[in-house]
Amino acid sequence: MPVLVLAELDYWCARRLTLEAWLIFLDDVNAGVYRIEPPTAADLARCAELQAGYRDLGLGIVDASVVALAERLGEPKVATLDQRHFRAVRPGHVAAFEIRP
């Protein structure tokens, strides 16, 4: 999971769930359930390409970082509720993402 996603998850948990949900998630992160990855320079360059290429879609840095990390790791699946962005973006390593849940 790109480290940038943490800020977005914190926001959504505060807005739609409870502090307890966020704290449970952080417990899982700290237990190693999720691998948190900082963006590399190449990832950030790819984010810029994606944001410029999908300018009309309004692709933000968090979603772009998910795409860049998935490409770097060769991961075809993404876990997201954002069907709009992730169905529209064409990753460089597969024809389209498998969107979960």
LUMDREN-558487 format. One record per residue: x, y, z of N, C-alpha, C in turn. Coordinates in nm, 3 decimals. Layout:
BEGIN
X|Y|Z|X|Y|Z|X|Y|Z
...
***
This chain:
BEGIN
0.085|-0.116|0.000|0.000|0.000|0.000|0.090|0.124|0.000
0.066|0.217|-0.091|0.144|0.341|-0.090|0.119|0.419|0.039
0.224|0.473|0.095|0.212|0.547|0.219|0.113|0.663|0.206
0.100|0.719|0.086|0.007|0.830|0.067|-0.138|0.790|0.093
-0.168|0.663|0.081|-0.304|0.614|0.105|-0.344|0.630|0.252
-0.246|0.628|0.342|-0.278|0.639|0.485|-0.355|0.767|0.516
-0.314|0.878|0.457|-0.384|1.005|0.483|-0.528|0.999|0.434
-0.549|0.940|0.318|-0.684|0.929|0.265|-0.771|0.835|0.349
-0.714|0.725|0.394|-0.789|0.633|0.480|-0.824|0.698|0.614
-0.732|0.774|0.669|-0.761|0.846|0.794|-0.878|0.941|0.773
-0.877|1.014|0.663|-0.985|1.107|0.631|-1.119|1.034|0.619
-1.121|0.925|0.541|-1.247|0.854|0.519|-1.298|0.785|0.644
-1.208|0.731|0.725|-1.251|0.671|0.851|-1.313|0.776|0.942
-1.250|0.893|0.950|-1.303|1.000|1.035|-1.437|1.049|0.985
-1.454|1.051|0.854|-1.576|1.103|0.794|-1.691|1.004|0.795
-1.660|0.878|0.772|-1.767|0.780|0.752|-1.774|0.669|0.856
-1.667|0.651|0.930|-1.664|0.542|1.027|-1.640|0.600|1.166
-1.553|0.536|1.240|-1.523|0.582|1.375|-1.372|0.585|1.395
-1.331|0.652|1.498|-1.190|0.650|1.534|-1.145|0.508|1.562
-1.232|0.429|1.620|-1.198|0.290|1.651|-1.163|0.212|1.524
-1.236|0.235|1.416|-1.206|0.167|1.289|-1.066|0.202|1.241
-1.032|0.330|1.249|-0.899|0.375|1.208|-0.791|0.312|1.296
-0.815|0.308|1.427|-0.716|0.253|1.519|-0.697|0.102|1.498
-0.804|0.032|1.465|-0.793|-0.111|1.434|-0.709|-0.129|1.308
-0.734|-0.046|1.208|-0.654|-0.052|1.086|-0.506|-0.028|1.118
-0.477|0.075|1.199|-0.337|0.104|1.235|-0.274|-0.012|1.311
-0.351|-0.078|1.396|-0.300|-0.197|1.465|-0.259|-0.303|1.362
-0.341|-0.322|1.259|-0.308|-0.417|1.153|-0.181|-0.375|1.078
-0.169|-0.246|1.049|-0.048|-0.196|0.982|0.074|-0.227|1.067
0.065|-0.194|1.195|0.177|-0.216|1.286|0.209|-0.364|1.305
0.110|-0.450|1.288|0.130|-0.595|1.300|0.186|-0.655|1.171
0.198|-0.574|1.066|0.254|-0.624|0.941|0.153|-0.683|0.846
0.024|-0.663|0.872|-0.080|-0.714|0.782|-0.070|-0.647|0.645
-0.034|-0.520|0.645|-0.019|-0.443|0.521|0.126|-0.400|0.507
0.175|-0.405|0.386|0.309|-0.355|0.355|0.294|-0.211|0.308
0.354|-0.118|0.379|0.345|0.023|0.345|0.470|0.062|0.267
0.451|0.118|0.150|0.562|0.152|0.062|0.571|0.301|0.037
0.687|0.362|0.061|0.704|0.502|0.023|0.723|0.510|-0.130
0.684|0.623|-0.189|0.704|0.635|-0.333|0.852|0.655|-0.365
0.896|0.592|-0.472|1.031|0.614|-0.522|1.027|0.735|-0.615
1.144|0.781|-0.655|1.150|0.891|-0.752|1.081|0.850|-0.882
1.101|0.725|-0.922|1.036|0.676|-1.044|0.884|0.671|-1.027
0.838|0.632|-0.908|0.693|0.631|-0.882|0.636|0.773|-0.895
0.705|0.871|-0.836|0.656|1.009|-0.843|0.656|1.062|-0.986
0.756|1.022|-1.064|0.757|1.061|-1.205|0.639|0.998|-1.279
0.610|0.874|-1.247|0.494|0.806|-1.307|0.365|0.872|-1.263
0.357|0.913|-1.136|0.239|0.984|-1.087|0.216|1.111|-1.169
0.321|1.184|-1.195|0.308|1.307|-1.275|0.258|1.275|-1.415
0.310|1.168|-1.476|0.263|1.126|-1.609|0.114|1.092|-1.605
0.075|1.015|-1.505|-0.065|0.975|-1.493|-0.156|1.094|-1.470
-0.116|1.183|-1.381|-0.200|1.300|-1.353|-0.213|1.390|-1.475
-0.106|1.404|-1.552|-0.113|1.484|-1.674|-0.197|1.413|-1.780
-0.178|1.282|-1.792|-0.251|1.205|-1.893|-0.399|1.190|-1.864
-0.434|1.192|-1.736|-0.575|1.178|-1.696|-0.625|1.307|-1.632
-0.577|1.417|-1.684|-0.613|1.551|-1.633|-0.764|1.570|-1.626
-0.837|1.530|-1.730|-0.982|1.548|-1.733|-1.054|1.462|-1.629
-0.989|1.356|-1.584|-1.047|1.267|-1.484|-1.027|1.321|-1.342
-0.933|1.413|-1.328|-0.904|1.467|-1.195|-0.834|1.366|-1.107
-0.745|1.286|-1.165|-0.672|1.184|-1.090|-0.578|1.251|-0.991
-0.594|1.220|-0.864|-0.510|1.279|-0.760|-0.383|1.199|-0.736
-0.296|1.255|-0.655|-0.167|1.192|-0.626|-0.184|1.059|-0.553
-0.284|1.047|-0.468|-0.303|0.921|-0.394|-0.338|0.809|-0.491
-0.436|0.831|-0.577|-0.474|0.728|-0.673|-0.360|0.701|-0.772
-0.293|0.805|-0.815|-0.179|0.786|-0.906|-0.070|0.704|-0.839
-0.050|0.723|-0.709|0.053|0.646|-0.639|0.015|0.499|-0.628
-0.114|0.470|-0.620|-0.160|0.331|-0.619|-0.127|0.266|-0.752
-0.154|0.336|-0.861|-0.124|0.284|-0.995|0.026|0.262|-1.010
0.106|0.362|-0.972|0.251|0.353|-0.987|0.308|0.235|-0.907
0.261|0.217|-0.784|0.311|0.106|-0.702|0.267|-0.028|-0.760
0.142|-0.036|-0.803|0.095|-0.161|-0.864|0.178|-0.196|-0.986
0.210|-0.096|-1.067|0.295|-0.121|-1.184|0.434|-0.168|-1.140
0.493|-0.102|-1.042|0.628|-0.138|-0.996|0.632|-0.281|-0.942
0.527|-0.320|-0.871|0.524|-0.454|-0.811|0.463|-0.560|-0.903
0.411|-0.516|-1.018|0.347|-0.611|-1.110|0.216|-0.665|-1.057
0.149|-0.585|-0.974|0.023|-0.628|-0.910|-0.097|-0.593|-0.999
-0.177|-0.692|-1.039|-0.292|-0.663|-1.125|-0.419|-0.623|-1.049
-0.420|-0.640|-0.915|-0.541|-0.613|-0.837|-0.523|-0.486|-0.754
-0.633|-0.412|-0.739|-0.635|-0.299|-0.647|-0.761|-0.309|-0.562
-0.747|-0.275|-0.434|-0.861|-0.270|-0.344|-0.903|-0.125|-0.334
-1.022|-0.095|-0.382|-1.069|0.043|-0.384|-1.220|0.048|-0.392
-1.275|0.158|-0.344|-1.416|0.187|-0.366|-1.431|0.286|-0.482
-1.319|0.332|-0.535|-1.315|0.432|-0.642|-1.319|0.365|-0.779
-1.435|0.316|-0.815|-1.452|0.249|-0.944|-1.422|0.343|-1.060
-1.465|0.469|-1.046|-1.452|0.565|-1.156|-1.307|0.581|-1.202
-1.218|0.608|-1.111|-1.078|0.629|-1.150|-1.009|0.500|-1.194
-1.028|0.395|-1.119|-0.951|0.274|-1.147|-1.006|0.192|-1.263
-1.126|0.217|-1.305|-1.175|0.155|-1.429|-1.128|0.233|-1.551
-1.106|0.363|-1.535|-1.065|0.449|-1.646|-0.915|0.442|-1.674
-0.835|0.431|-1.569|-0.689|0.434|-1.585|-0.642|0.301|-1.644
-0.555|0.311|-1.744|-0.495|0.194|-1.806|-0.353|0.179|-1.755
-0.330|0.080|-1.666|-0.196|0.061|-1.614|-0.100|0.011|-1.722
0.027|0.034|-1.699|0.127|-0.004|-1.798|0.160|-0.153|-1.801
0.121|-0.228|-1.700|0.163|-0.367|-1.691|0.053|-0.470|-1.717
-0.072|-0.427|-1.719|-0.186|-0.515|-1.750|-0.287|-0.433|-1.830
-0.378|-0.503|-1.897|-0.478|-0.432|-1.978|-0.571|-0.347|-1.891
-0.606|-0.399|-1.775|-0.694|-0.328|-1.681|-0.674|-0.390|-1.543
-0.704|-0.310|-1.439|-0.695|-0.360|-1.303|-0.811|-0.453|-1.272
-0.785|-0.553|-1.188|-0.890|-0.631|-1.123|-0.925|-0.551|-0.997
-1.047|-0.502|-0.990|-1.085|-0.417|-0.879|-1.153|-0.498|-0.770
-1.102|-0.485|-0.650|-1.158|-0.550|-0.533|-1.213|-0.445|-0.440
-1.305|-0.459|-0.358|-1.351|-0.583|-0.302|-1.444|-0.652|-0.393
***
